[in-house]
C-alpha cells in the first residue's frame, strides 16, 4: 500500500496549494539538516503546525521546522511564513520588529509585507525596490487554533488531518500550550498510540497499575494511515476525580493516525461524553519535536481551561521522560531491529505506514 504525499481526508475542507512556479524558490535542504536527504524531501511534502494562532501578534515569531528556520508575521489578515533570513545581508528577520502589516529587519530596516514582498528600503525611499528583495514564502493554513505550513508543497489539493467534533457546537475547543520534546517525532507519536504503557507510565494521572492487560485489537488501514479501536476497562478519569465511572463500563479509545506525525484519540466516556485529543508532532529536527495538542470535549465545559492545560502537561511529561531516554533515538522501521508482541499492533502498523511513503530505516545507532 502506498500513501500520497498529500492526503485527502474525506469530508475535510481542502485548500489548493499554489503551483510551485508561483513560489519564489523550490525548498532546499537546510544548512544544518539532521535528516537523511531523501527522507527530508519526503517529510517536507507534508503539512505541520508551527505555532498557535494566539501566539502570533504584531511582532515576528521565529520557529524551526525540519531544521529550516522560519519567520511568521502578520500582514493585515494574512499570515506570512517565510525563511527567517533577510535577503539583503542574511540577518534573521525574527530579530526585527512588526506592526501588524509588515516586519522590519533589525539590521537596515528593510520592511517586508504581503506575500513576503519588500515594501520599503529606508536608505533609498524614492528608488525602485529590486525584485530579488522578496522572501521565500510557504503556504499557510489556520486550523484547530494552529498555524500550519508545508516546506515542499505538491501541486493540486492538499488537506490537513481531521479532528472529530472540532466544529461541533456542543463541544468546547481548547488549545493547550505546545510542549518541546528532545526526541524524534516518530518516537513521540508511537508513544501516543501505545496502549500497553498506561499501567506503568501514567499511574499518577489516570491509569491503574493493577490493570496492565491489553485486550486484543486490530488496526484498520485508511487512505491517510490507519485507525484502531481499543476497548478495555482502563478508565480515563484523573486520579482523585470525584466521578469514577460505572462498574463494568467498557472504555473505547479510537485512534486515528495520519502519517507521518499526527494522530487523534477520541475517548468514549459514560453517558455519551467524548474527549478528543490531537497529537500533532511537529519535527523541529530529527532530535527535537514540538508537540501541539488541540482538545475538544462535550463535558465539564464550565471548568477552568487552566485545569486542562495542567493535566495535559502532566500526562505528556510522563511520556516525555521515556521518549527522551529511548535508544536508538530515531524510530527503527526495519521490524527486525526491535522485538514486538501482540500489544504492539498499532506500533507495527505505524512503522509500516512510514515505510510505505518511502522513508528509510530512521535508524540512529
N, C-alpha and C positions, 0 to 999 in steps of 0.2 A: 504494500500500500504506500502511496506517495501523497504528501500534502503539498498544496500550492504554497508558495512563499507568502502570498497574501490570501488569507482565508476569509470566506464569507459565512457569517452566522445567519441561518435562516431567520427572518423576521427582524433582524437588527438593522438599524439605519446605516447606510453606507455613504461614503464620500468618494468623490472622484479625485484621484491623485493627479496633479498637473503633469503633463508629459515631461519626460526628463529634459527635453530641449528647452523647456521653459525655466529650468533652474539654472543658476549661474554656473555651476560646475557639477560634474559627477562626484559622488562621495569617494574619498580616497582613504587608504589605511591611515589611522592616526600615527603620529610620531612615536608615541610610547605604547604601541599596540601590544597587549598581553595575550591575544588570541592567535591561533593558527590563522594565517591569511585567508584560506578558503572558508574556514569557519566564520571569520568576521564578515565576509561578504554575504554569507547566508543569513547570519543573525541580523545584519544591518538592514535586511529587507523587511523586517517585522516592525510593528509599532510598539512603543514602550511609553509608559508615563515617566515624566522627568520632574514634575513639580505639582504641588497642589495649586489649584486656581487661586485660592485665597492668599498664597504666598507672594504672588506677583503683584507688586504695587507699581508706583511710578518709576522707582529705581530699577536698574537692570539686575537680573538674577543669573549667577553663574552656576552651571551644573555640568556633569560629565555623563556621557552615555557611550558605552562600548569604547572607552578610552578617549573619546572625542570630546574636548572641552567645548561647551555651548554657552551662548548667552541668550536669555529670554528677556523680552521687553515689550511694553505696550506702545502701540501707535494708534491712539483712539480706541476703536472697538476691536482692532486687530491685535493678535498676539504674534510676535515675530520670534522665531527660533533660528539662530544663525551660529556660524562658527565664532567662538569667542576670541576674535583676533581682528584688530583694525588693519585693513589692507594698506594703510599708509606706512606705519612703522612697527607693526606687529605687537602692539600693546593689547592685553586683554580688555575687551570692551566692558566686561563685568566690573572693572575698576572705575568706570565712568559714572556719569550722572544721567538721570532721566527726568522727563517732565510729563510723562503720560502720552506724549505724541512722538517722541524720538529719544535717542540716547546720544550723549556726547562723550567722545574718547577723552580719557583723563590726560593724555599727552599733549595734543594740539587742538582739542575741542572740535574735531570733525564730528558732525552730527548726522545720524542715520535714522531714517523714519520708515514709512510703509515699505514692505517687501525688501527691506534691507538697503534701500537706495540712500546714497549720501545726499543730504538736502542743504548742507551748509559747510563751507570751508572758511573759518573765521579770518585766516590770513589773507584771503582773496575773495571778499564778499561779492565783488562785481564780476568775477570771472566765471566762465562756464566750468561746470564740475565734470572732471574726467569720468567716462562711463565705467572705467575699471574700479572706481570707488563705490562698489556695490558689494554688499556682504553675500557670502554663500549661505542661502537660507534653506530651510527644510519645512515640509508640510506640517500643519498643526491641526489637531482636533481636541476639543474640550468634551470630556465625558466623565461621569461619576465624580465630578469635582476635581478631576485631574487634567493636566495638560499632557497630551500625547504627541509624539513625533516619530519620524522614521528617517534614518540616515540614507537609505538607498531604496526609495520607493519604486515600485514597479508600475508600468503603465496600466491604465484601467482602474477598476474599482478596488477599493481596499476597505476593510472594516475592522472594528476592534472587537475583542472578546465581549460577549454579552454578560450581563449581570441580572439574574432573575429578580423581579419585583422592584428594581430601582425606580422605575417610573410609575409604580403603583401608588395612588394617593393614600391608600390605607397604611403605607409603610413610611417609617421615619428613615431619612437618609443621613448618614453620619460619615464624615471624612476624618479618619484618625490621622494623627501626625505620622510621617514616614519614620522608618527605622533603618539605620545603617547596619549592615552585617559584613564582617570581614570574612566573607566566604563566597563561593561561586553560586550564581543564581540557580543553576540546576540542582545543586545540593539542597538549597533552601526550599525550592518547590517540592522536591521529593519528600522532604521532611513534612511539609504541609499536608500532603496527601497520604502520609503513612499513618495507619490506624493502630499499629502494634506498639507504638511507643507511649501511648496515653498513660498507661498504668505505671510507667517508670519515670516519665519526664514531667507530667502535668498534675501530679498529685497535690500540689499546693494551690492549684487553680480550679480544676473541675473533675479530675479523674479519680477512680477508685483503685488503689494499689492492690486490692484483693480481687480485682476483675480484669486479668490480663488476656483472657481468651479472645481470639479473633475468629468470629464465625465466618463461614465460607461466603465469598462474594466473587463476582466476575465482572471485570471491566468490559465495556462495550465501545468499540471503535466508532468514532464520529468523523465528520469531514474536517474538524478542526483539531482533533486529538483523540480524547476518549472520555467516557463517563463511567462512574462507578457508584452504585447504590449500596451502602454499607449499613446493615441493620444489626443492632446489638442492644444490650441492657445498660451500656455505659451512658450515664446522663451527661447533660451539658450545663447544669446549673452551677454557678460559682460555689466553691466550698464555703459553707456557712450561710448560704442563701436560705431565706425562710421557707421558700417553696421547694419541695423535694421531688415533685412529680408524683406519678401514680405507681404503686407496686405492679410489676409485670409489664410496664409500658415498654414498647419496642421503639427505640430511637432510630430514626432514619437520617443518615448523613449522605447527601447526594453531592458527589464531587463532579465537577466539570473541568477538565484540563484542556487548556488551549496552548498548543505549542507556540513558541518554545518555553516561556516562563510565566504564564499566568494560569491561575486556577481559581475556581469559585467553589465554596462549600455552602450548601443550603441545608440547614439543620431543622428537622421537623420536631417541634416541641408538642407537649399535650395541648389539647383544645385548639388545634389548627394554628398555633403560633409558629412563626417562622423567623429564623435568623439567617441572613445571607452575608458571608464574608468573602470578599475578593482578595486574593493574594497575588498582587502584581509585582513580580520581582524584576526590577529594572537593573540590568547589568552595567554597573559603573565601569567595571573591568572584569577580567577573569577571576579576580581575587576579592572583589568588593561588590556588594549588592545593596541597592536602596529599595526597600520593600514598602509598597503602598498598600493600604488596607481599607478601601471603602466598605462600609457596613450598612445594611438596611434591616429593619425589623418591624413587626406589627404588634409589639407588646412593650410594656414598660416605657412608653414614649414620653411619659411625664418626668422621668428620672433625669438627673443632670448628665449631660453629654460627657462631662469630665470623668464620670464613673466608667463609661465605656472606654474612653481613652486609657484610663489607668489599668483596667482589667485586660484589655487587648495587649497593652505593652507588657504586662506581667507574663501573659501566655507566650508571646513571641520572644521575650527574654529567656524563658526556659528553653525554647527551641534554639535560640541563637548560640547559647553556650555549647551545644552539641555540634551544630553546623560548623562553627569556627574551629572545632577540635578535630573534625573528620580528616582522615587521610585515606587515599590521596585527596588533595584539595578540590580537584575537579571531579566531575561525575564520570566514572568508567562506563562507557557504552558497550564495551566488549563484555558479554554476560559471563565469560569465564574468569574475569578478574576479581569477582566477589561471589560469595556464597548466598544462595537465595532459598527461601522457604515459601510455603503456600500463602502466608500473610502478606508477602511482597508482590502480589499480583499487580497492584497499581504501580509500584516502582518499576516492575518489568515492562508493563505497558508504556510507561512514560519514557523509559530508555529506548524502547523500540520506536516510539513516535519521533524521538530526536534523531535516531539513526535514519529514519525514513525520509527526513528532509535533507539528508546528505551530510550531516555533521560527522566529524571524526570521532575518535575514541574519547575525546575530552579527558585524556588521562595525564595527570601530572605525577611523576614519580616522587 
